[in-house]
Amino acid sequence: MSVTELAPADVWRDKIYSGGWKTGGAGTIPVTEKATGEQMGSIGCASAADVSAAAAIAADAQRAWAATPGPQRGDILREAVRLLQVHGDEIARQIVRETGSIRPKGQLEVKLAIREILEGAALASQPTGVITASDARGRHSVARRIPLGVVGVITPWNSPFILAARAIAPALATGNAVLLKPDPQSSVSGGVLYARLFEAAGLPEGLFHVLPGGAETGDALVRDPLVNMISFTGSTRVGQQIGAVAGGLLKRANLELGGKNPYIVLDDVDVEAAASAGAWGSFLHQGQVCMSAGRHLVQESIADAYIESLVRRTRALTVGDPFKGDVHLGPIVNERQAANVDRIVADSASQGAKILAGGTRDGLFFKPTVMVDVVPGMPAFEEEIFGPVAAVTVFKTDDEAVALANQNRYGLVAAVASSDLRRAQQIADQLHAGIVHINDQTVMHEVFGPMGGLGLSGNGHNYSTLTNADQFTEWQWVTSRESLPAYPF
């Protein structure tokens, strides 16, 4: 069946995209609607041999692309944005069906991707080097940025469109070729749609490849000698494996991983506003966001009021098929993930946590859940849940809040809510996190601010207008003289 006007299924059915649409060497992968289980088609699955062939094509095409003037590369990205704006509504609908997100979240992904690609296009027109000092008369010394070559991009299923855009755009803009491995659960919205956009925008053939597949495909991409960098967004467990392999190969790896993000609510806040922000931070996209508010740390004197407001808001949320109606939460992505959320909630309850809202599910539809009396050591405090669970822990002092917030090995996002900005900043300065928001919740994505985590949340390599040039290029030092100097030997 036709999924979108941009990417009708008869174009990509049972295919990968690598120098054109072709049959994958590892069979096919079903494309399903998460809320209903309906199969919308099937995409090709790339084998290790497909990855090797794609890398060779990409490495060959990249040389001419790197020689293309930067502004011309940027023009192709801007044309992709124009097409994205034309097809934005249908792309958002596909994101809803394939990931189970609500419509506003699908629309937000499109909006964010547009900004990511526009800023990537701008990068292609920026200066590529500087004239450096030299202590030798007659020596001209330049430091310039050059492309890495072939960049492998591995993306997750939860926000496949935006998380692909933030790596693809700067990589192409700076003269690289890209091999994209979308998650098999979202291969159309995370891969096929980009292949069609760049085809229509006039990107030269061979520069961009879509290689859907599982662990074997990803491992082949990481290990391929023609792939010069890996950009990975996903679980900490898989990220550690990729980092170990890439490190052994002395290959650059940009890893943004999981999080158990603290949302600290101080006793001088507007409780209703804080609870609203906290609910959004925990329940957006069923909590299936690495930046979700994983722990609500609430000061003791306002804890009862905050919990009452959070529970009231939670009970008012609706769960259902986001493609058929306006609901607040859609389905969990699959049974394995839903069962894991069940386990974390049940095990934490058995250790003394109390469930004040939700805690049950109907298949993949998990009711938004509020748990209180959550303390260190419980799964709801320690583990990334990736489900719609707000775990509340009460603290007494600001120092205790900092200690609780830092009491794990993750370090992606933290947030502090307070009417006293100086007090909030003093707490923020002590938090172990790559991103800190004051008077906001934890789920925020902008191309302008560095996105990256510390500890088990990543290796600190960030995506942003500030850092993309560093991430997707190498520095090269070039000197020249009018003639060879005389040397003693």
LUMVOSE-200283 format. One record per residue (C-alpha): residue number from 1; residue in three letters; x, y, z. Coordinates in Angstrom, 2 decimals, padded with zeros to 5 digits. Layout:
BEGIN
 senu vexke      px      py      pz
  NUM   ALA       X       Y       Z
...
REM end
This chain:
BEGIN
 senu vexke      px      py      pz
    1   MET  000.00  000.00  000.00
    2   SER  001.10  003.59 -000.52
    3   VAL  002.38  005.09  002.71
    4   THR  003.05  008.64  001.52
    5   GLU  002.98  010.53 -001.74
    6   LEU  006.69  011.21 -001.30
    7   ALA  007.55  007.55 -000.76
    8   PRO  004.95  005.21 -002.30
    9   ALA  005.51  001.63 -001.21
   10   ASP  005.94  000.30 -004.73
   11   VAL  009.21  002.26 -004.93
   12   TRP  010.87  000.87 -001.81
   13   ARG  009.03 -002.41 -001.20
   14   ASP  011.59 -005.08 -000.19
   15   LYS  014.44 -002.73 -001.17
   16   ILE  017.42 -000.96  000.33
   17   TYR  018.74  002.31 -001.11
   18   SER  022.34  002.05 -002.25
   19   GLY  023.21  003.45 -005.65
   20   GLY  019.50  003.26 -006.38
   21   TRP  016.76  000.99 -005.03
   22   LYS  017.85 -002.64 -004.92
   23   THR  017.11 -005.92 -003.18
   24   GLY  018.78 -006.32  000.20
   25   GLY  020.91 -009.37  000.84
   26   ALA  019.39 -010.26  004.23
   27   GLY  015.73 -010.61  003.34
   28   THR  013.02 -008.14  004.33
   29   ILE  011.70 -006.34  007.41
   30   PRO  007.98 -005.67  007.98
   31   VAL  006.86 -002.05  008.26
   32   THR  004.11 -001.98  010.87
   33   GLU  001.71  000.50  012.39
   34   LYS  002.52  000.31  016.09
   35   ALA -000.98  001.05  017.40
   36   THR -002.73 -001.66  015.36
   37   GLY -000.02 -004.08  014.28
   38   GLU -001.13 -003.57  010.68
   39   GLN  001.61 -004.26  008.14
   40   MET  002.06 -001.30  005.82
   41   GLY  004.67 -002.97  003.65
   42   SER  008.15 -004.41  003.94
   43   ILE  011.59 -002.91  003.52
   44   GLY  014.78 -004.64  002.45
   45   CYS  017.29 -005.74  005.06
   46   ALA  020.94 -004.98  004.33
   47   SER  023.53 -007.71  004.74
   48   ALA  027.18 -007.25  005.68
   49   ALA  028.00 -007.57  001.98
   50   ASP  025.52 -004.78  001.20
   51   VAL  027.25 -002.54  003.74
   52   SER  030.66 -003.23  002.21
   53   ALA  029.39 -002.51 -001.30
   54   ALA  027.67  000.69 -000.15
   55   ALA  030.82  001.91  001.59
   56   ALA  032.80  001.41 -001.62
   57   ILE  030.23  003.31 -003.68
   58   ALA  030.11  006.09 -001.09
   59   ALA  033.88  006.43 -000.84
   60   ASP  034.13  006.81 -004.61
   61   ALA  031.28  009.35 -004.82
   62   GLN  032.57  011.34 -001.85
   63   ARG  035.71  012.53 -003.61
   64   ALA  033.76  014.50 -006.21
   65   TRP  031.34  015.74 -003.56
   66   ALA  034.17  017.08 -001.42
   67   ALA  035.45  018.99 -004.45
   68   THR  032.02  020.55 -005.05
   69   PRO  031.93  024.17 -003.80
   70   GLY  030.38  024.35 -000.36
   71   PRO  027.58  026.75 -001.31
   72   GLN  026.45  024.32 -004.02
   73   ARG  026.30  021.51 -001.47
   74   GLY  024.23  023.81  000.72
   75   ASP  021.84  024.53 -002.14
   76   ILE  020.96  020.85 -002.43
   77   LEU  020.22  020.67  001.28
   78   ARG  018.03  023.77  001.00
   79   GLU  016.11  022.14 -001.84
   80   ALA  015.58  019.11  000.40
   81   VAL  014.10  021.48  002.98
   82   ARG  011.73  022.95  000.40
   83   LEU  010.51  019.47 -000.46
   84   LEU  010.25  018.61  003.22
   85   GLN  007.98  021.60  003.74
   86   VAL  005.78  020.48  000.84
   87   HIS  005.50  016.92  002.20
   88   GLY  005.67  017.76  005.91
   89   ASP  002.14  016.70  006.82
   90   GLU  002.40  013.27  005.21
   91   ILE  005.82  012.71  006.76
   92   ALA  004.40  013.57  010.19
   93   ARG  001.57  011.09  009.63
   94   GLN  004.04  008.37  008.77
   95   ILE  006.02  009.10  011.95
   96   VAL  002.79  008.73  013.94
   97   ARG  001.92  005.40  012.37
   98   GLU  005.38  003.88  012.43
   99   THR  006.52  005.02  015.89
  100   GLY  003.23  005.33  017.80
  101   SER  003.80  008.98  018.63
  102   ILE  000.99  011.50  018.89
  103   ARG  000.45  013.90  015.98
  104   PRO  002.02  016.99  017.62
  105   LYS  005.19  014.99  018.25
  106   GLY  005.34  013.86  014.62
  107   GLN  004.83  017.43  013.47
  108   LEU  007.52  018.62  015.87
  109   GLU  010.02  016.15  014.40
  110   VAL  009.42  017.61  010.95
  111   LYS  009.80  021.16  012.25
  112   LEU  013.03  020.34  014.06
  113   ALA  014.42  018.48  011.06
  114   ILE  013.79  021.50  008.84
  115   ARG  015.85  023.66  011.18
  116   GLU  018.62  021.04  011.44
  117   ILE  018.95  020.80  007.66
  118   LEU  018.84  024.57  007.16
  119   GLU  021.61  025.06  009.71
  120   GLY  023.55  022.24  008.08
  121   ALA  023.20  023.98  004.72
  122   ALA  024.56  027.17  006.26
  123   LEU  027.59  025.24  007.50
  124   ALA  028.56  024.56  003.87
  125   SER  029.16  028.31  003.33
  126   GLN  031.29  028.91  006.40
  127   PRO  035.07  029.49  006.33
  128   THR  036.95  026.19  006.11
  129   GLY  040.30  027.28  007.48
  130   VAL  042.56  029.92  009.01
  131   ILE  046.01  031.31  008.26
  132   THR  048.14  030.42  011.25
  133   ALA  051.28  032.02  012.59
  134   SER  054.70  030.67  011.68
  135   ASP  058.10  031.37  013.16
  136   ALA  059.89  030.87  009.83
  137   ARG  060.21  033.68  007.32
  138   GLY  058.66  032.79  003.96
  139   ARG  056.55  029.88  005.26
  140   HIS  052.81  030.17  004.57
  141   SER  050.88  028.15  007.14
  142   VAL  047.20  027.21  006.92
  143   ALA  044.94  025.02  009.05
  144   ARG  041.91  023.86  007.10
  145   ARG  038.97  021.56  007.66
  146   ILE  038.63  018.56  005.38
  147   PRO  035.82  015.98  005.26
  148   LEU  036.18  012.74  007.17
  149   GLY  035.10  010.73  004.14
  150   VAL  032.27  008.24  004.76
  151   VAL  030.10  008.72  007.85
  152   GLY  027.99  005.89  009.25
  153   VAL  024.81  007.05  010.99
  154   ILE  022.86  004.64  013.23
  155   THR  019.54  005.96  014.54
  156   PRO  016.87  004.69  016.97
  157   TRP  013.15  004.11  016.44
  158   ASN  011.72  006.63  018.90
  159   SER  012.47  009.91  017.06
  160   PRO  013.85  008.58  013.78
  161   PHE  013.34  011.60  011.56
  162   ILE  014.94  014.30  013.68
  163   LEU  017.76  012.10  014.99
  164   ALA  018.76  011.25  011.43
  165   ALA  018.59  014.87  010.27
  166   ARG  020.99  016.19  012.89
  167   ALA  023.79  013.91  011.63
  168   ILE  022.98  013.63  007.91
  169   ALA  022.78  017.37  007.26
  170   PRO  026.13  018.49  008.72
  171   ALA  027.87  015.39  007.38
  172   LEU  026.75  016.09  003.81
  173   ALA  027.28  019.83  004.13
  174   THR  030.93  019.37  005.09
  175   GLY  031.62  017.11  002.10
  176   ASN  031.10  013.61  003.46
  177   ALA  029.08  010.69  002.14
  178   VAL  026.57  009.06  004.48
  179   LEU  025.55  005.46  005.16
  180   LEU  022.35  005.54  007.25
  181   LYS  021.19  002.49  009.20
  182   PRO  017.73  003.27  010.55
  183   ASP  016.24  001.08  013.25
  184   PRO  014.25 -001.78  011.68
  185   GLN  011.16 -000.64  013.61
  186   SER  011.08  002.73  011.81
  187   SER  012.90  002.24  008.53
  188   VAL  010.50  004.30  006.40
  189   SER  010.25  007.43  008.56
  190   GLY  013.88  007.04  009.63
  191   GLY  015.38  006.24  006.24
  192   VAL  013.24  005.82  003.14
  193   LEU  011.81  009.33  003.40
  194   TYR  015.31  010.84  003.40
  195   ALA  016.35  008.76  000.40
  196   ARG  013.36  010.11 -001.52
  197   LEU  013.96  013.70 -000.38
  198   PHE  017.60  013.70 -001.43
  199   GLU  016.83  011.96 -004.71
  200   ALA  014.32  014.67 -005.57
  201   ALA  016.65  017.42 -004.34
  202   GLY  019.36  016.38 -006.79
  203   LEU  021.95  014.87 -004.45
  204   PRO  024.48  013.04 -006.65
  205   GLU  024.01  009.30 -006.70
  206   GLY  026.14  007.22 -004.37
  207   LEU  026.51  009.84 -001.62
  208   PHE  023.60  008.69  000.52
  209   HIS  022.60  005.12  001.36
  210   VAL  019.80  003.64  003.48
  211   LEU  020.72  000.25  004.92
  212   PRO  017.98 -001.02  007.26
  213   GLY  018.84 -003.92  009.51
  214   GLY  019.58 -005.17  012.98
  215   ALA  022.72 -005.86  014.97
  216   GLU  024.58 -007.64  012.15
  217   THR  024.06 -004.71  009.79
  218   GLY  025.15 -002.22  012.42
  219   ASP  028.25 -004.22  013.32
  220   ALA  029.29 -004.39  009.67
  221   LEU  028.86 -000.62  009.38
  222   VAL  030.99  000.06  012.44
  223   ARG  033.76 -002.30  011.32
  224   ASP  033.94 -001.41  007.64
  225   PRO  037.39  000.05  006.87
  226   LEU  035.95  002.59  004.43
  227   VAL  033.64  004.08  007.08
  228   ASN  035.58  006.82  008.84
  229   MET  033.14  007.81  011.59
  230   ILE  030.12  006.41  013.39
  231   SER  027.33  008.65  014.67
  232   PHE  025.15  006.59  017.01
  233   THR  022.08  007.47  019.04
  234   GLY  020.59  004.67  021.10
  235   SER  020.93  002.55  024.20
  236   THR  023.91  002.68  026.52
  237   ARG  024.49 -001.06  026.14
  238   VAL  024.81 -000.92  022.36
  239   GLY  026.73  002.35  022.50
  240   GLN  029.34  000.77  024.76
  241   GLN  029.79 -002.06  022.25
  242   ILE  030.14  000.37  019.36
  243   GLY  032.57  002.52  021.32
  244   ALA  034.74 -000.49  022.13
  245   VAL  034.93 -001.60  018.49
  246   ALA  035.45  001.90  017.11
  247   GLY  038.14  002.62  019.70
  248   GLY  040.04 -000.50  018.70
  249   LEU  039.91  000.63  015.08
  250   LEU  040.92  004.21  016.03
  251   LYS  037.69  005.35  014.39
  252   ARG  035.77  008.41  015.54
  253   ALA  032.52  007.55  017.32
  254   ASN  029.92  010.10  018.36
  255   LEU  027.71  008.41  020.95
  256   GLU  024.54  009.85  022.48
  257   LEU  023.08  007.23  024.78
  258   GLY  020.47  006.72  027.50
  259   GLY  019.55  008.83  030.47
  260   LYS  017.94  008.71  033.89
  261   ASN  017.27  012.40  034.01
  262   PRO  016.47  014.25  037.25
  263   TYR  013.81  016.96  037.38
  264   ILE  014.45  018.89  040.62
  265   VAL  011.49  020.82  042.03
  266   LEU  012.36  023.29  044.80
  267   ASP  009.97  024.52  047.47
  268   ASP  009.59  028.05  046.07
  269   VAL  008.01  027.07  042.74
  270   ASP  004.54  027.51  041.30
  271   VAL  003.48  023.94  042.05
  272   GLU  000.87  023.69  039.30
  273   ALA  003.29  024.93  036.65
  274   ALA  006.00  022.57  037.91
  275   ALA  003.66  019.57  037.86
  276   SER  002.54  020.42  034.33
  277   ALA  006.14  020.57  033.14
  278   GLY  006.94  017.36  034.99
  279   ALA  004.01  015.50  033.41
  280   TRP  005.11  016.60  029.94
  281   GLY  008.70  015.58  030.67
  282   SER  007.70  012.07  031.73
  283   PHE  004.79  011.26  029.42
  284   LEU  005.65  012.79  026.03
  285   HIS  005.84  009.94  023.51
  286   GLN  004.96  007.49  026.29
  287   GLY  008.23  008.34  028.03
  288   GLN  010.15  006.78  025.14
  289   VAL  012.65  009.63  024.87
  290   CYS  016.23  009.52  026.14
  291   MET  015.70  012.99  027.66
  292   SER  012.51  012.05  029.56
  293   ALA  012.18  013.12  033.18
  294   GLY  013.15  009.82  034.74
  295   ARG  013.17  011.01  038.36
  296   HIS  011.04  013.75  039.94
  297   LEU  013.04  015.02  042.93
  298   VAL  010.66  017.15  044.96
  299   GLN  011.34  019.17  048.11
  300   GLU  009.56  017.85  051.16
  301   SER  007.48  020.90  052.08
  302   ILE  005.67  020.96  048.71
  303   ALA  005.76  017.25  047.94
  304   ASP  002.11  016.54  048.81
  305   ALA  000.84  019.42  046.69
  306   TYR  003.10  018.51  043.78
  307   ILE  002.09  014.84  043.88
  308   GLU -001.61  015.74  044.05
  309   SER -001.29  017.96  040.99
  310   LEU  000.80  015.41  039.08
  311   VAL -001.66  012.60  039.83
  312   ARG -004.64  014.74  038.84
  313   ARG -003.02  015.65  035.54
  314   THR -001.97  012.07  034.90
  315   ARG -005.45  010.67  035.41
  316   ALA -006.83  013.16  032.88
  317   LEU -004.59  011.86  030.08
  318   THR -006.04  009.63  027.37
  319   VAL -004.32  006.64  025.78
  320   GLY -005.14  005.25  022.35
  321   ASP -004.39  005.07  018.64
  322   PRO -002.81  008.43  017.78
  323   PHE -003.53  008.06  014.07
  324   LYS -007.28  007.70  014.56
  325   GLY -007.93  010.35  017.18
  326   ASP -006.57  013.05  019.44
  327   VAL -005.00  011.25  022.39
  328   HIS -002.22  012.19  024.78
  329   LEU -000.31  008.90  024.66
  330   GLY  000.02  006.23  021.98
  331   PRO  001.36  002.68  022.27
  332   ILE  004.65  001.41  023.63
  333   VAL  006.76  000.40  020.62
  334   ASN  006.66 -003.39  021.17
  335   GLU  005.78 -006.12  023.65
  336   ARG  009.32 -006.56  024.92
  337   GLN  009.54 -002.89  025.88
  338   ALA  006.06 -002.89  027.44
  339   ALA  006.96 -005.94  029.50
  340   ASN  010.12 -004.21  030.72
  341   VAL  008.10 -001.21  031.91
  342   ASP  005.79 -003.67  033.69
  343   ARG  008.78 -005.26  035.40
  344   ILE  010.25 -001.99  036.63
  345   VAL  006.91 -000.82  038.03
  346   ALA  006.12 -004.16  039.69
  347   ASP  009.58 -004.65  041.17
  348   SER  009.66 -001.11  042.55
  349   ALA  006.21 -001.58  044.08
  350   SER  007.33 -004.81  045.71
  351   GLN  010.19 -002.86  047.31
  352   GLY  007.88 -000.25  048.82
  353   ALA  007.06  002.28  046.10
  354   LYS  003.36  003.21  045.85
  355   ILE  001.40  003.50  042.61
  356   LEU -000.98  006.46  042.78
  357   ALA -002.05  006.51  039.11
  358   GLY -001.85  004.07  036.23
  359   GLY  000.45  001.09  036.57
  360   THR -001.50 -001.13  034.17
  361   ARG -001.68 -001.70  030.44
  362   ASP -003.87 -003.08  027.71
  363   GLY -001.45 -004.70  025.29
  364   LEU  000.94 -001.98  024.19
  365   PHE -001.21  000.81  025.62
  366   PHE  000.32  001.61  029.01
  367   LYS -001.53  004.00  031.30
  368   PRO  000.58  006.95  032.44
  369   THR  001.84  006.09  035.89
  370   VAL  002.83  008.01  039.01
  371   MET  004.91  006.24  041.66
  372   VAL  005.87  007.78  044.99
  373   ASP  008.16  006.75  047.84
  374   VAL  010.75  005.84  045.21
  375   VAL  014.22  005.62  046.75
  376   PRO  017.72  004.77  045.55
  377   GLY  018.15  001.09  044.82
  378   MET  014.68  000.63  043.33
  379   PRO  014.49 -000.07  039.59
  380   ALA  012.28  003.01  039.11
  381   PHE  015.11  005.15  040.53
  382   GLU  018.06  003.40  038.91
  383   GLU  016.98  002.19  035.46
  384   GLU  016.03  004.03  032.30
  385   ILE  012.37  003.03  031.99
  386   PHE  011.50  004.20  028.45
  387   GLY  007.85  004.13  029.44
  388   PRO  005.23  006.55  030.84
  389   VAL  006.28  006.44  034.49
  390   ALA  006.85  009.46  036.74
  391   ALA  008.90  008.29  039.73
  392   VAL  008.81  010.74  042.67
  393   THR  011.52  010.96  045.33
  394   VAL  011.30  013.48  048.18
  395   PHE  014.31  015.41  049.50
  396   LYS  014.82  017.89  052.34
  397   THR  017.79  020.11  051.49
  398   ASP  019.36  021.50  048.34
  399   ASP  022.50  019.47  049.01
  400   GLU  020.42  016.31  049.22
  401   ALA  018.78  017.16  045.90
  402   VAL  022.20  017.43  044.25
  403   ALA  023.35  014.16  045.80
  404   LEU  020.24  012.32  044.63
  405   ALA  020.44  013.82  041.15
  406   ASN  024.05  012.71  040.74
  407   GLN  023.48  009.28  042.28
  408   ASN  023.85  007.28  039.09
  409   ARG  026.30  006.95  036.20
  410   TYR  024.10  008.62  033.59
  411   GLY  024.56  012.28  032.72
  412   LEU  022.38  013.37  029.82
  413   VAL  019.90  016.02  031.01
  414   ALA  018.95  017.60  034.32
  415   ALA  016.40  020.30  035.11
  416   VAL  015.79  022.58  038.11
  417   ALA  012.55  024.44  038.84
  418   SER  012.69  027.41  041.23
  419   SER  011.51  031.01  041.51
  420   ASP  015.00  031.92  042.79
  421   LEU  017.24  031.90  039.74
  422   ARG  020.45  032.26  041.74
  423   ARG  019.54  029.29  043.94
  424   ALA  018.65  027.20  040.91
  425   GLN  021.92  028.11  039.21
  426   GLN  023.92  027.08  042.28
  427   ILE  022.30  023.65  042.09
  428   ALA  022.68  023.45  038.31
  429   ASP  026.40  024.15  038.61
  430   GLN  026.81  020.93  040.63
  431   LEU  024.88  018.58  038.37
  432   HIS  026.60  015.85  036.37
  433   ALA  024.87  016.33  033.03
  434   GLY  025.71  017.39  029.50
  435   ILE  022.53  019.50  029.38
  436   VAL  020.91  021.48  032.22
  437   HIS  017.65  023.43  032.00
  438   ILE  016.56  025.92  034.65
  439   ASN  012.80  026.49  034.92
  440   ASP  011.96  024.00  032.24
  441   GLN  011.54  020.25  031.95
  442   THR  014.10  017.84  030.52
  443   VAL  012.82  017.11  026.99
  444   MET  014.16  019.85  024.75
  445   HIS  015.91  019.70  021.38
  446   GLU  017.46  022.64  019.55
  447   VAL  020.18  022.65  016.93
  448   PHE  021.78  025.70  018.55
  449   GLY  022.70  024.12  021.90
  450   PRO  025.21  021.27  022.20
  451   MET  023.38  017.95  022.53
  452   GLY  025.36  015.26  024.31
  453   GLY  025.80  013.39  027.55
  454   LEU  028.36  012.49  030.17
  455   GLY  029.10  009.17  031.81
  456   LEU  026.81  006.36  030.59
  457   SER  024.89  008.93  028.52
  458   GLY  027.61  009.36  025.93
  459   ASN  031.13  010.43  025.16
  460   GLY  030.51  014.17  025.16
  461   HIS  030.58  014.65  021.39
  462   ASN  027.73  016.99  020.66
  463   TYR  025.42  017.86  017.79
  464   SER  024.89  021.59  017.34
  465   THR  025.75  024.63  015.26
  466   LEU  028.62  025.16  017.71
  467   THR  030.14  021.70  017.32
  468   ASN  029.07  020.14  014.01
  469   ALA  032.10  021.38  012.08
  470   ASP  034.37  019.75  014.66
  471   GLN  032.41  016.50  014.63
  472   PHE  032.22  015.94  010.87
  473   THR  035.61  017.24  009.66
  474   GLU  039.31  016.76  010.36
  475   TRP  041.85  019.52  010.75
  476   GLN  044.67  019.45  008.22
  477   TRP  047.80  021.60  008.54
  478   VAL  049.24  022.80  005.22
  479   THR  052.42  024.82  004.75
  480   SER  054.07  026.16  001.61
  481   ARG  057.25  028.01  000.60
  482   GLU  058.38  029.46 -002.70
  483   SER  061.43  027.14 -002.70
  484   LEU  063.06  024.46 -000.63
  485   PRO  065.14  025.86  002.25
  486   ALA  068.69  024.76  002.97
  487   TYR  069.14  022.12  005.71
  488   PRO  072.33  021.03  007.52
  489   PHE  072.29  017.44  006.21
REM end
